[in-house]
Amino acid sequence: MATLLVEIEDKKLKLFKELLQSLPFVKMREIYPNEDTDEQVISNIRQGIQEMRLVENGEQKSRSAREFLKDL
């Protein structure tokens, strides 16, 4: 099965979604711009684990929870 990314003008989105839903061989899943994909989530977790290992090995300094919360 192939995956296709299509960008549609907002005013034509409803019509296009109805068209796709009428095709029995198409599976549709909406992805919102602010939503991370599964691959991005996995990549972020891997990066976090790598950083944690660097801190444990003394190769990188950690920061306090207070500093972390300031960044949010």
PyMOL Python script that loads the backbone (N, CA, C, O; Angstrom):
from pymol import cmd

cmd.read_pdbstr("""\
ATOM      1  N   MET A   1       0.847  -1.166   0.000  1.00  0.00           N
ATOM      2  CA  MET A   1       0.000   0.000   0.000  1.00  0.00           C
ATOM      3  C   MET A   1       0.896   1.234   0.000  1.00  0.00           C
ATOM      4  O   MET A   1       1.925   1.251   0.676  1.00  0.00           O
ATOM      5  N   ALA A   2       0.524   2.245  -0.735  1.00  0.00           N
ATOM      6  CA  ALA A   2       1.290   3.488  -0.830  1.00  0.00           C
ATOM      7  C   ALA A   2       0.610   4.578  -0.021  1.00  0.00           C
ATOM      8  O   ALA A   2      -0.594   4.529   0.231  1.00  0.00           O
ATOM      9  N   THR A   3       1.402   5.563   0.381  1.00  0.00           N
ATOM     10  CA  THR A   3       0.890   6.722   1.103  1.00  0.00           C
ATOM     11  C   THR A   3       1.147   7.946   0.248  1.00  0.00           C
ATOM     12  O   THR A   3       2.221   8.097  -0.334  1.00  0.00           O
ATOM     13  N   LEU A   4       0.152   8.818   0.177  1.00  0.00           N
ATOM     14  CA  LEU A   4       0.242  10.009  -0.651  1.00  0.00           C
ATOM     15  C   LEU A   4      -0.119  11.219   0.190  1.00  0.00           C
ATOM     16  O   LEU A   4      -1.164  11.230   0.842  1.00  0.00           O
ATOM     17  N   LEU A   5       0.723  12.230   0.185  1.00  0.00           N
ATOM     18  CA  LEU A   5       0.459  13.465   0.899  1.00  0.00           C
ATOM     19  C   LEU A   5      -0.058  14.483  -0.108  1.00  0.00           C
ATOM     20  O   LEU A   5       0.611  14.783  -1.097  1.00  0.00           O
ATOM     21  N   VAL A   6      -1.252  15.014   0.148  1.00  0.00           N
ATOM     22  CA  VAL A   6      -1.887  15.956  -0.766  1.00  0.00           C
ATOM     23  C   VAL A   6      -2.279  17.197   0.018  1.00  0.00           C
ATOM     24  O   VAL A   6      -2.872  17.089   1.091  1.00  0.00           O
ATOM     25  N   GLU A   7      -1.956  18.371  -0.505  1.00  0.00           N
ATOM     26  CA  GLU A   7      -2.367  19.616   0.119  1.00  0.00           C
ATOM     27  C   GLU A   7      -3.541  20.171  -0.672  1.00  0.00           C
ATOM     28  O   GLU A   7      -3.469  20.335  -1.890  1.00  0.00           O
ATOM     29  N   ILE A   8      -4.641  20.462   0.053  1.00  0.00           N
ATOM     30  CA  ILE A   8      -5.881  20.919  -0.569  1.00  0.00           C
ATOM     31  C   ILE A   8      -6.260  22.266   0.033  1.00  0.00           C
ATOM     32  O   ILE A   8      -6.088  22.484   1.232  1.00  0.00           O
ATOM     33  N   GLU A   9      -6.770  23.160  -0.792  1.00  0.00           N
ATOM     34  CA  GLU A   9      -7.286  24.430  -0.291  1.00  0.00           C
ATOM     35  C   GLU A   9      -8.431  24.149   0.681  1.00  0.00           C
ATOM     36  O   GLU A   9      -9.233  23.240   0.463  1.00  0.00           O
ATOM     37  N   ASP A  10      -8.497  24.932   1.747  1.00  0.00           N
ATOM     38  CA  ASP A  10      -9.521  24.720   2.771  1.00  0.00           C
ATOM     39  C   ASP A  10     -10.931  24.701   2.194  1.00  0.00           C
ATOM     40  O   ASP A  10     -11.768  23.901   2.613  1.00  0.00           O
ATOM     41  N   LYS A  11     -11.191  25.581   1.237  1.00  0.00           N
ATOM     42  CA  LYS A  11     -12.558  25.669   0.702  1.00  0.00           C
ATOM     43  C   LYS A  11     -12.948  24.442  -0.127  1.00  0.00           C
ATOM     44  O   LYS A  11     -14.136  24.211  -0.351  1.00  0.00           O
ATOM     45  N   LYS A  12     -11.980  23.659  -0.583  1.00  0.00           N
ATOM     46  CA  LYS A  12     -12.258  22.453  -1.378  1.00  0.00           C
ATOM     47  C   LYS A  12     -12.085  21.166  -0.575  1.00  0.00           C
ATOM     48  O   LYS A  12     -12.311  20.075  -1.099  1.00  0.00           O
ATOM     49  N   LEU A  13     -11.689  21.282   0.686  1.00  0.00           N
ATOM     50  CA  LEU A  13     -11.377  20.101   1.490  1.00  0.00           C
ATOM     51  C   LEU A  13     -12.575  19.178   1.678  1.00  0.00           C
ATOM     52  O   LEU A  13     -12.449  17.964   1.513  1.00  0.00           O
ATOM     53  N   LYS A  14     -13.719  19.727   2.015  1.00  0.00           N
ATOM     54  CA  LYS A  14     -14.899  18.892   2.258  1.00  0.00           C
ATOM     55  C   LYS A  14     -15.247  18.062   1.022  1.00  0.00           C
ATOM     56  O   LYS A  14     -15.492  16.861   1.130  1.00  0.00           O
ATOM     57  N   LEU A  15     -15.267  18.687  -0.130  1.00  0.00           N
ATOM     58  CA  LEU A  15     -15.584  17.986  -1.380  1.00  0.00           C
ATOM     59  C   LEU A  15     -14.566  16.877  -1.658  1.00  0.00           C
ATOM     60  O   LEU A  15     -14.933  15.769  -2.049  1.00  0.00           O
ATOM     61  N   PHE A  16     -13.284  17.190  -1.452  1.00  0.00           N
ATOM     62  CA  PHE A  16     -12.234  16.211  -1.726  1.00  0.00           C
ATOM     63  C   PHE A  16     -12.323  15.020  -0.778  1.00  0.00           C
ATOM     64  O   PHE A  16     -12.137  13.877  -1.194  1.00  0.00           O
ATOM     65  N   LYS A  17     -12.607  15.287   0.495  1.00  0.00           N
ATOM     66  CA  LYS A  17     -12.745  14.201   1.468  1.00  0.00           C
ATOM     67  C   LYS A  17     -13.922  13.305   1.105  1.00  0.00           C
ATOM     68  O   LYS A  17     -13.823  12.083   1.210  1.00  0.00           O
ATOM     69  N   GLU A  18     -15.030  13.894   0.681  1.00  0.00           N
ATOM     70  CA  GLU A  18     -16.203  13.098   0.271  1.00  0.00           C
ATOM     71  C   GLU A  18     -15.859  12.230  -0.923  1.00  0.00           C
ATOM     72  O   GLU A  18     -16.278  11.074  -0.996  1.00  0.00           O
ATOM     73  N   LEU A  19     -15.104  12.773  -1.853  1.00  0.00           N
ATOM     74  CA  LEU A  19     -14.684  12.011  -3.031  1.00  0.00           C
ATOM     75  C   LEU A  19     -13.821  10.819  -2.623  1.00  0.00           C
ATOM     76  O   LEU A  19     -14.041   9.701  -3.088  1.00  0.00           O
ATOM     77  N   LEU A  20     -12.853  11.057  -1.766  1.00  0.00           N
ATOM     78  CA  LEU A  20     -11.974   9.978  -1.322  1.00  0.00           C
ATOM     79  C   LEU A  20     -12.738   8.901  -0.552  1.00  0.00           C
ATOM     80  O   LEU A  20     -12.492   7.708  -0.734  1.00  0.00           O
ATOM     81  N   GLN A  21     -13.656   9.321   0.300  1.00  0.00           N
ATOM     82  CA  GLN A  21     -14.425   8.360   1.098  1.00  0.00           C
ATOM     83  C   GLN A  21     -15.324   7.502   0.230  1.00  0.00           C
ATOM     84  O   GLN A  21     -15.711   6.405   0.635  1.00  0.00           O
ATOM     85  N   SER A  22     -15.664   7.981  -0.958  1.00  0.00           N
ATOM     86  CA  SER A  22     -16.528   7.195  -1.847  1.00  0.00           C
ATOM     87  C   SER A  22     -15.755   6.091  -2.576  1.00  0.00           C
ATOM     88  O   SER A  22     -16.356   5.209  -3.189  1.00  0.00           O
ATOM     89  N   LEU A  23     -14.433   6.143  -2.508  1.00  0.00           N
ATOM     90  CA  LEU A  23     -13.612   5.129  -3.174  1.00  0.00           C
ATOM     91  C   LEU A  23     -13.305   3.998  -2.203  1.00  0.00           C
ATOM     92  O   LEU A  23     -12.686   4.234  -1.165  1.00  0.00           O
ATOM     93  N   PRO A  24     -13.727   2.767  -2.518  1.00  0.00           N
ATOM     94  CA  PRO A  24     -13.577   1.656  -1.573  1.00  0.00           C
ATOM     95  C   PRO A  24     -12.121   1.243  -1.319  1.00  0.00           C
ATOM     96  O   PRO A  24     -11.840   0.605  -0.305  1.00  0.00           O
ATOM     97  N   PHE A  25     -11.213   1.583  -2.194  1.00  0.00           N
ATOM     98  CA  PHE A  25      -9.822   1.158  -2.051  1.00  0.00           C
ATOM     99  C   PHE A  25      -8.945   2.203  -1.343  1.00  0.00           C
ATOM    100  O   PHE A  25      -7.735   2.015  -1.219  1.00  0.00           O
ATOM    101  N   VAL A  26      -9.553   3.295  -0.883  1.00  0.00           N
ATOM    102  CA  VAL A  26      -8.799   4.368  -0.234  1.00  0.00           C
ATOM    103  C   VAL A  26      -9.071   4.367   1.261  1.00  0.00           C
ATOM    104  O   VAL A  26     -10.224   4.344   1.692  1.00  0.00           O
ATOM    105  N   LYS A  27      -8.005   4.391   2.046  1.00  0.00           N
ATOM    106  CA  LYS A  27      -8.111   4.577   3.494  1.00  0.00           C
ATOM    107  C   LYS A  27      -7.599   5.976   3.775  1.00  0.00           C
ATOM    108  O   LYS A  27      -6.533   6.365   3.298  1.00  0.00           O
ATOM    109  N   MET A  28      -8.361   6.727   4.548  1.00  0.00           N
ATOM    110  CA  MET A  28      -7.998   8.111   4.769  1.00  0.00           C
ATOM    111  C   MET A  28      -7.731   8.364   6.245  1.00  0.00           C
ATOM    112  O   MET A  28      -8.453   7.875   7.115  1.00  0.00           O
ATOM    113  N   ARG A  29      -6.671   9.143   6.516  1.00  0.00           N
ATOM    114  CA  ARG A  29      -6.332   9.538   7.876  1.00  0.00           C
ATOM    115  C   ARG A  29      -5.900  10.990   7.822  1.00  0.00           C
ATOM    116  O   ARG A  29      -5.015  11.350   7.045  1.00  0.00           O
ATOM    117  N   GLU A  30      -6.512  11.817   8.635  1.00  0.00           N
ATOM    118  CA  GLU A  30      -6.159  13.235   8.655  1.00  0.00           C
ATOM    119  C   GLU A  30      -4.967  13.451   9.569  1.00  0.00           C
ATOM    120  O   GLU A  30      -4.883  12.867  10.650  1.00  0.00           O
ATOM    121  N   ILE A  31      -4.048  14.293   9.127  1.00  0.00           N
ATOM    122  CA  ILE A  31      -2.901  14.687   9.929  1.00  0.00           C
ATOM    123  C   ILE A  31      -2.956  16.195  10.049  1.00  0.00           C
ATOM    124  O   ILE A  31      -3.034  16.911   9.051  1.00  0.00           O
ATOM    125  N   TYR A  32      -2.917  16.659  11.257  1.00  0.00           N
ATOM    126  CA  TYR A  32      -2.989  18.088  11.503  1.00  0.00           C
ATOM    127  C   TYR A  32      -1.582  18.655  11.597  1.00  0.00           C
ATOM    128  O   TYR A  32      -0.683  17.977  12.096  1.00  0.00           O
ATOM    129  N   PRO A  33      -1.367  19.885  11.130  1.00  0.00           N
ATOM    130  CA  PRO A  33      -0.009  20.461  11.081  1.00  0.00           C
ATOM    131  C   PRO A  33       0.723  20.467  12.423  1.00  0.00           C
ATOM    132  O   PRO A  33       1.942  20.299  12.445  1.00  0.00           O
ATOM    133  N   ASN A  34       0.036  20.651  13.516  1.00  0.00           N
ATOM    134  CA  ASN A  34       0.691  20.713  14.820  1.00  0.00           C
ATOM    135  C   ASN A  34       0.840  19.347  15.473  1.00  0.00           C
ATOM    136  O   ASN A  34       1.343  19.245  16.592  1.00  0.00           O
ATOM    137  N   GLU A  35       0.416  18.318  14.797  1.00  0.00           N
ATOM    138  CA  GLU A  35       0.464  16.965  15.356  1.00  0.00           C
ATOM    139  C   GLU A  35       1.711  16.253  14.863  1.00  0.00           C
ATOM    140  O   GLU A  35       1.966  16.203  13.660  1.00  0.00           O
ATOM    141  N   ASP A  36       2.496  15.698  15.791  1.00  0.00           N
ATOM    142  CA  ASP A  36       3.694  14.952  15.410  1.00  0.00           C
ATOM    143  C   ASP A  36       3.298  13.622  14.784  1.00  0.00           C
ATOM    144  O   ASP A  36       2.335  12.984  15.207  1.00  0.00           O
ATOM    145  N   THR A  37       4.047  13.220  13.781  1.00  0.00           N
ATOM    146  CA  THR A  37       3.831  11.898  13.197  1.00  0.00           C
ATOM    147  C   THR A  37       4.459  10.848  14.109  1.00  0.00           C
ATOM    148  O   THR A  37       5.230  11.184  15.008  1.00  0.00           O
ATOM    149  N   ASP A  38       4.136   9.598  13.883  1.00  0.00           N
ATOM    150  CA  ASP A  38       4.716   8.506  14.670  1.00  0.00           C
ATOM    151  C   ASP A  38       6.235   8.519  14.563  1.00  0.00           C
ATOM    152  O   ASP A  38       6.936   8.292  15.549  1.00  0.00           O
ATOM    153  N   GLU A  39       6.739   8.787  13.361  1.00  0.00           N
ATOM    154  CA  GLU A  39       8.180   8.809  13.153  1.00  0.00           C
ATOM    155  C   GLU A  39       8.836   9.931  13.963  1.00  0.00           C
ATOM    156  O   GLU A  39       9.924   9.750  14.510  1.00  0.00           O
ATOM    157  N   GLN A  40       8.172  11.091  14.038  1.00  0.00           N
ATOM    158  CA  GLN A  40       8.725  12.206  14.810  1.00  0.00           C
ATOM    159  C   GLN A  40       8.750  11.883  16.299  1.00  0.00           C
ATOM    160  O   GLN A  40       9.714  12.209  16.992  1.00  0.00           O
ATOM    161  N   VAL A  41       7.698  11.245  16.789  1.00  0.00           N
ATOM    162  CA  VAL A  41       7.644  10.873  18.202  1.00  0.00           C
ATOM    163  C   VAL A  41       8.769   9.891  18.523  1.00  0.00           C
ATOM    164  O   VAL A  41       9.471  10.052  19.522  1.00  0.00           O
ATOM    165  N   ILE A  42       8.938   8.881  17.682  1.00  0.00           N
ATOM    166  CA  ILE A  42       9.997   7.887  17.896  1.00  0.00           C
ATOM    167  C   ILE A  42      11.372   8.555  17.846  1.00  0.00           C
ATOM    168  O   ILE A  42      12.242   8.249  18.661  1.00  0.00           O
ATOM    169  N   SER A  43      11.566   9.464  16.894  1.00  0.00           N
ATOM    170  CA  SER A  43      12.833  10.173  16.785  1.00  0.00           C
ATOM    171  C   SER A  43      13.100  11.008  18.035  1.00  0.00           C
ATOM    172  O   SER A  43      14.230  11.038  18.523  1.00  0.00           O
ATOM    173  N   ASN A  44      12.085  11.683  18.556  1.00  0.00           N
ATOM    174  CA  ASN A  44      12.242  12.488  19.769  1.00  0.00           C
ATOM    175  C   ASN A  44      12.597  11.617  20.973  1.00  0.00           C
ATOM    176  O   ASN A  44      13.422  12.008  21.800  1.00  0.00           O
ATOM    177  N   ILE A  45      11.988  10.454  21.075  1.00  0.00           N
ATOM    178  CA  ILE A  45      12.282   9.534  22.179  1.00  0.00           C
ATOM    179  C   ILE A  45      13.729   9.054  22.072  1.00  0.00           C
ATOM    180  O   ILE A  45      14.450   9.024  23.069  1.00  0.00           O
ATOM    181  N   ARG A  46      14.151   8.680  20.865  1.00  0.00           N
ATOM    182  CA  ARG A  46      15.539   8.232  20.667  1.00  0.00           C
ATOM    183  C   ARG A  46      16.527   9.334  21.045  1.00  0.00           C
ATOM    184  O   ARG A  46      17.536   9.070  21.698  1.00  0.00           O
ATOM    185  N   GLN A  47      16.237  10.560  20.635  1.00  0.00           N
ATOM    186  CA  GLN A  47      17.122  11.673  20.957  1.00  0.00           C
ATOM    187  C   GLN A  47      17.194  11.865  22.475  1.00  0.00           C
ATOM    188  O   GLN A  47      18.272  12.104  23.019  1.00  0.00           O
ATOM    189  N   GLY A  48      16.065  11.763  23.150  1.00  0.00           N
ATOM    190  CA  GLY A  48      16.034  11.895  24.601  1.00  0.00           C
ATOM    191  C   GLY A  48      16.866  10.819  25.295  1.00  0.00           C
ATOM    192  O   GLY A  48      17.578  11.099  26.259  1.00  0.00           O
ATOM    193  N   ILE A  49      16.770   9.596  24.799  1.00  0.00           N
ATOM    194  CA  ILE A  49      17.550   8.496  25.372  1.00  0.00           C
ATOM    195  C   ILE A  49      19.041   8.733  25.158  1.00  0.00           C
ATOM    196  O   ILE A  49      19.846   8.492  26.057  1.00  0.00           O
ATOM    197  N   GLN A  50      19.408   9.204  23.968  1.00  0.00           N
ATOM    198  CA  GLN A  50      20.823   9.495  23.700  1.00  0.00           C
ATOM    199  C   GLN A  50      21.337  10.584  24.637  1.00  0.00           C
ATOM    200  O   GLN A  50      22.441  10.476  25.170  1.00  0.00           O
ATOM    201  N   GLU A  51      20.536  11.634  24.839  1.00  0.00           N
ATOM    202  CA  GLU A  51      20.949  12.712  25.734  1.00  0.00           C
ATOM    203  C   GLU A  51      21.062  12.209  27.175  1.00  0.00           C
ATOM    204  O   GLU A  51      21.971  12.612  27.901  1.00  0.00           O
ATOM    205  N   MET A  52      20.153  11.338  27.589  1.00  0.00           N
ATOM    206  CA  MET A  52      20.190  10.786  28.935  1.00  0.00           C
ATOM    207  C   MET A  52      21.474   9.975  29.142  1.00  0.00           C
ATOM    208  O   MET A  52      22.098  10.062  30.199  1.00  0.00           O
ATOM    209  N   ARG A  53      21.863   9.194  28.147  1.00  0.00           N
ATOM    210  CA  ARG A  53      23.099   8.403  28.236  1.00  0.00           C
ATOM    211  C   ARG A  53      24.322   9.300  28.327  1.00  0.00           C
ATOM    212  O   ARG A  53      25.257   9.008  29.074  1.00  0.00           O
ATOM    213  N   LEU A  54      24.319  10.404  27.561  1.00  0.00           N
ATOM    214  CA  LEU A  54      25.439  11.343  27.625  1.00  0.00           C
ATOM    215  C   LEU A  54      25.558  11.953  29.023  1.00  0.00           C
ATOM    216  O   LEU A  54      26.663  12.115  29.540  1.00  0.00           O
ATOM    217  N   VAL A  55      24.420  12.291  29.632  1.00  0.00           N
ATOM    218  CA  VAL A  55      24.423  12.852  30.983  1.00  0.00           C
ATOM    219  C   VAL A  55      24.930  11.809  31.974  1.00  0.00           C
ATOM    220  O   VAL A  55      25.746  12.119  32.842  1.00  0.00           O
ATOM    221  N   GLU A  56      24.446  10.571  31.842  1.00  0.00           N
ATOM    222  CA  GLU A  56      24.877   9.510  32.752  1.00  0.00           C
ATOM    223  C   GLU A  56      26.377   9.253  32.648  1.00  0.00           C
ATOM    224  O   GLU A  56      27.023   8.930  33.645  1.00  0.00           O
ATOM    225  N   ASN A  57      26.932   9.394  31.447  1.00  0.00           N
ATOM    226  CA  ASN A  57      28.364   9.164  31.239  1.00  0.00           C
ATOM    227  C   ASN A  57      29.202  10.404  31.541  1.00  0.00           C
ATOM    228  O   ASN A  57      30.425  10.365  31.407  1.00  0.00           O
ATOM    229  N   GLY A  58      28.572  11.491  31.942  1.00  0.00           N
ATOM    230  CA  GLY A  58      29.286  12.716  32.272  1.00  0.00           C
ATOM    231  C   GLY A  58      29.755  13.502  31.065  1.00  0.00           C
ATOM    232  O   GLY A  58      30.563  14.420  31.206  1.00  0.00           O
ATOM    233  N   GLU A  59      29.269  13.164  29.888  1.00  0.00           N
ATOM    234  CA  GLU A  59      29.678  13.836  28.665  1.00  0.00           C
ATOM    235  C   GLU A  59      28.837  15.081  28.370  1.00  0.00           C
ATOM    236  O   GLU A  59      29.196  15.902  27.526  1.00  0.00           O
ATOM    237  N   GLN A  60      27.733  15.204  29.068  1.00  0.00           N
ATOM    238  CA  GLN A  60      26.846  16.352  28.872  1.00  0.00           C
ATOM    239  C   GLN A  60      26.249  16.707  30.227  1.00  0.00           C
ATOM    240  O   GLN A  60      25.967  15.825  31.038  1.00  0.00           O
ATOM    241  N   LYS A  61      26.056  18.011  30.471  1.00  0.00           N
ATOM    242  CA  LYS A  61      25.468  18.438  31.733  1.00  0.00           C
ATOM    243  C   LYS A  61      23.951  18.429  31.624  1.00  0.00           C
ATOM    244  O   LYS A  61      23.385  18.730  30.573  1.00  0.00           O
ATOM    245  N   SER A  62      23.312  18.082  32.720  1.00  0.00           N
ATOM    246  CA  SER A  62      21.851  18.151  32.754  1.00  0.00           C
ATOM    247  C   SER A  62      21.457  19.532  33.252  1.00  0.00           C
ATOM    248  O   SER A  62      22.313  20.311  33.670  1.00  0.00           O
ATOM    249  N   ARG A  63      20.188  19.833  33.210  1.00  0.00           N
ATOM    250  CA  ARG A  63      19.704  21.114  33.733  1.00  0.00           C
ATOM    251  C   ARG A  63      18.621  20.840  34.758  1.00  0.00           C
ATOM    252  O   ARG A  63      18.003  19.775  34.763  1.00  0.00           O
ATOM    253  N   SER A  64      18.406  21.787  35.599  1.00  0.00           N
ATOM    254  CA  SER A  64      17.423  21.609  36.663  1.00  0.00           C
ATOM    255  C   SER A  64      16.011  21.657  36.097  1.00  0.00           C
ATOM    256  O   SER A  64      15.779  22.160  34.998  1.00  0.00           O
ATOM    257  N   ALA A  65      15.086  21.126  36.864  1.00  0.00           N
ATOM    258  CA  ALA A  65      13.680  21.153  36.458  1.00  0.00           C
ATOM    259  C   ALA A  65      13.201  22.594  36.321  1.00  0.00           C
ATOM    260  O   ALA A  65      12.392  22.902  35.445  1.00  0.00           O
ATOM    261  N   ARG A  66      13.694  23.466  37.176  1.00  0.00           N
ATOM    262  CA  ARG A  66      13.305  24.879  37.118  1.00  0.00           C
ATOM    263  C   ARG A  66      13.723  25.493  35.771  1.00  0.00           C
ATOM    264  O   ARG A  66      12.942  26.220  35.157  1.00  0.00           O
ATOM    265  N   GLU A  67      14.938  25.206  35.313  1.00  0.00           N
ATOM    266  CA  GLU A  67      15.404  25.701  34.018  1.00  0.00           C
ATOM    267  C   GLU A  67      14.547  25.133  32.879  1.00  0.00           C
ATOM    268  O   GLU A  67      14.191  25.841  31.936  1.00  0.00           O
ATOM    269  N   PHE A  68      14.233  23.868  32.989  1.00  0.00           N
ATOM    270  CA  PHE A  68      13.395  23.211  31.976  1.00  0.00           C
ATOM    271  C   PHE A  68      12.033  23.893  31.890  1.00  0.00           C
ATOM    272  O   PHE A  68      11.551  24.183  30.796  1.00  0.00           O
ATOM    273  N   LEU A  69      11.416  24.148  33.032  1.00  0.00           N
ATOM    274  CA  LEU A  69      10.091  24.764  33.055  1.00  0.00           C
ATOM    275  C   LEU A  69      10.124  26.199  32.518  1.00  0.00           C
ATOM    276  O   LEU A  69       9.137  26.668  31.952  1.00  0.00           O
ATOM    277  N   LYS A  70      11.233  26.890  32.689  1.00  0.00           N
ATOM    278  CA  LYS A  70      11.342  28.243  32.138  1.00  0.00           C
ATOM    279  C   LYS A  70      11.270  28.215  30.622  1.00  0.00           C
ATOM    280  O   LYS A  70      10.719  29.125  30.001  1.00  0.00           O
ATOM    281  N   ASP A  71      11.830  27.163  30.024  1.00  0.00           N
ATOM    282  CA  ASP A  71      11.810  27.042  28.559  1.00  0.00           C
ATOM    283  C   ASP A  71      10.418  26.777  28.015  1.00  0.00           C
ATOM    284  O   ASP A  71      10.128  27.092  26.861  1.00  0.00           O
ATOM    285  N   LEU A  72       9.568  26.210  28.829  1.00  0.00           N
ATOM    286  CA  LEU A  72       8.215  25.931  28.356  1.00  0.00           C
ATOM    287  C   LEU A  72       7.439  27.203  28.302  1.00  0.00           C
ATOM    288  O   LEU A  72       6.267  27.196  27.928  1.00  0.00           O
TER     289      LEU A  72
END
""", "prot")
cmd.dss("prot")
cmd.show_as("cartoon", "prot")
cmd.util.cbc("prot")
cmd.orient("prot")
